[in-house]
């Protein structure tokens, strides 16, 4: 077998190896679980929607100003 046969292959094996080495604090999973905090997700969506609405209003205002300047 090659030299990689004893290396940990998944997150659980890596965590166990880190605990055995004594550096559990430094262990970080490459694929952490997704955040399922519904309140936080809704707050982010509301903030994004508010930003989109503000952008749309500013765009409409800018276009109206350009049209007004063309007519003068």
N, C-alpha and C positions, 0 to 999 in steps of 0.2 A: 504494500500500500504506500501511497505517497505521503509526503510530509503533512498534507492538509487533512489527513484522515482523523486526526485527534482534535482538530480545531472545532469550536462550537459553531453550529450551523444555523440555529434559530435563536430568537430572543431569549427563550427560557434557558437554553444551554449557555448563552453568553452571560446571563444574569448569574447563574450558578457559578460559572467560572470566575466572574468578578467578585462574588462573595467569598469564594475560596482564596482568591488573591488578597482579599481584604480591602478592595477599592470599590465597594458597593456605591459610594456616593458619586463616583465618576461614571457609572453605567448610565447610558441613555439609549432607549429603544429607538431604532431608526424609523419605525412606523408606530408612533404612539396612537392610542385610541382616539377616535374622533370626538370632538367636544359635543356633547349632547345637551348642553345647557340651553333649553328652549328660550328662556328669558333673555339671555345674552344674544342668541341668534336673532330674536325678534327685535331687540334694541338695535343691532347692527343693520338689519333690513330697514327699519324705520329711519335710521340716520342716513342710509344710502338713498332712500326715497326722498327724503327732505333735500338732500344735496342735488338730486336729479331735478326736483321741482324748481329749486333756486336757479340751477343752470338753465333750465328751459325759460324761466321768466327773464333772466338776463339776456338770453339769446333773442327772445322776442323784443325786448326793449332795444337792443342793439340794432336789430333789423328795422324796427320802426324809426329809429334815429337816422339810419342810412337812407331810408325811403324819404324821410322828411328833408334831409340835406340834398337829395337828388331833385326834389320838386322845387327847391328855392333857386 
